[in-house]
Amino acid sequence: MSSPIEACGWIVNGDVLVNIPVAAPDLSGNEERYVVEAIRSSWISSTGPFIQRFEREFAELCGAGAAIAVCNGTVALHLALLALDVRPGDEVLVPSLTYIATANAVRYVGAEPVFVDVDPATWCIDPARLEARITRRTKGIIPVDLYGHPADMDAINHIAAVHGLWVVEDAAEAHLARYKGRPTGGLASISTFSFYGNKIFTCGEGGVLTVSNPQLEMRIRTLRGQGMDPQRRYFFPVTGYNFRLTNVACAMLCAQFERRNEIIAKRERIFARYRELLDGIPGIGFQPVAAWAQPAPWLFCITVDERAFGRTRDELMHALAAAGIDTRPFFIPLHSLPPFREESARRGERLPVTDTLSCGGMNLPTYGALTEQDIVRIAEIVRKSRR
Ligand SMILES: Cc1ncc(COP(=O)(O)O)c(C=O)c1O
């Protein structure tokens, strides 16, 4: 089998890797064996033992009543909003500094995302700014655990309870993160995760919802499977969707969760090395970590302050790219993108923390197979790029 990096399509010259991707999956355990097992058993669609095993294990890891596997993280958000009966005319509070799927899902059900700035101490939706944005139309809040750092869920849940709102935690990037010692996935009405290829745990395309309310669980399971009555085959009381995940995909996830401690520990070591090697470079900042947070080590983040560093974030990205090192800029604020900017301007939204982070932030390569040599080389280029 080719290496995970080759499988990702990165350029390999003989044995010499000439390109460092920003992310790569770790499929070095029982992934191949379990996928072959799923194929040989002929359980290749959305029924099979790996689905049951994955859903059981993931729910346990999140401290949630149930986990429901779906075909990607966007679908997980969409399904959560369908299950909560979000409708046209409703408003949902979301951060603007996130992947577009968070706001797209709100639009899928005809509702409107209302953008709230992030807290500089967490880079996640700022609980102190929520109440000012609640209207009679507001139905819920979707905090995003940005770049693996959990949002301040107690504060958000408190505001939601006072105003009768639901909370859906978009934990797509925050696998096995902890908030005040509790795992993400058990802290909101519903939580959603992505298993896209750049995530810590991946099956290429995949997602999951976690939920503890049995009625909501039943609604989600029904809507995921074309709306079929779980007690009566081929009877469809509601219009549902085919949002299921396959047994083959779950085989990959089961194999990775067997090695979850090793996978997380490797990435934590990479985070620690980056911090050691980049510490003290004027103009380079790190992702803050709240005292109560144990973030998931997804993609290592730095911020570039142009005045102190002497170069812009984009110039640093180009310098790294010239050395064959791939990086990613932070998300472009959603309130500035064509599908959302007019509505956002009409509401007069100003999101200065989001705007500043988005312009200066970038992700460095983070994956288990990244070597000490790679990290030292990346850090050296960052250090030497300063003017
Ligand atoms: C915060 C966030 N929400 C939702 C998603 C959507 O997940 P998927 O790509 O699996 O549809 C992603 C990304 O992949 C994400 O980063």
The ligand as an SDF file (V2000), in Angstrom:
LIG
                    3D

 16 16  0  0  0  0  0  0  0  0999 V2000
  -15.8810   23.8290   11.5450 C   0  0  0  0  0  0  0  0  0  0  0  0
  -16.3090   22.8860   10.4620 C   0  0  0  0  0  0  0  0  0  0  0  0
  -17.6150   22.5920   10.3430 N   0  0  0  0  0  0  0  0  0  0  0  0
  -18.0700   21.7310    9.4090 C   0  0  0  0  0  0  0  0  0  0  0  0
  -17.2040   21.1160    8.5290 C   0  0  0  0  0  0  0  0  0  0  0  0
  -17.7680   20.2630    7.4530 C   0  0  0  0  0  0  0  0  0  0  0  0
  -17.3030   18.9540    7.4680 O   0  0  0  0  0  0  0  0  0  0  0  0
  -17.2200   18.1020    6.1030 P   0  0  0  0  0  0  0  0  0  0  0  0
  -16.0980   18.6590    5.2990 O   0  0  0  0  0  0  0  0  0  0  0  0
  -16.9640   16.7160    6.5980 O   0  0  0  0  0  0  0  0  0  0  0  0
  -18.5320   18.2130    5.4140 O   0  0  0  0  0  0  0  0  0  0  0  0
  -15.8220   21.3870    8.6400 C   0  0  0  0  0  0  0  0  0  0  0  0
  -14.8260   20.7950    7.7630 C   0  0  0  0  0  0  0  0  0  0  0  0
  -14.4400   20.0440    7.2300 O   0  0  0  0  0  0  0  0  0  0  0  0
  -15.3660   22.2950    9.6130 C   0  0  0  0  0  0  0  0  0  0  0  0
  -14.0680   22.5950    9.7160 O   0  0  0  0  0  0  0  0  0  0  0  0
  1  2  1  0
  2  3  1  0
  2 15  2  0
  3  4  2  0
  4  5  1  0
  5  6  1  0
  5 12  2  0
  6  7  1  0
  7  8  1  0
  8  9  2  0
  8 10  1  0
  8 11  1  0
 12 13  1  0
 12 15  1  0
 13 14  2  0
 15 16  1  0
M  END
$$$$
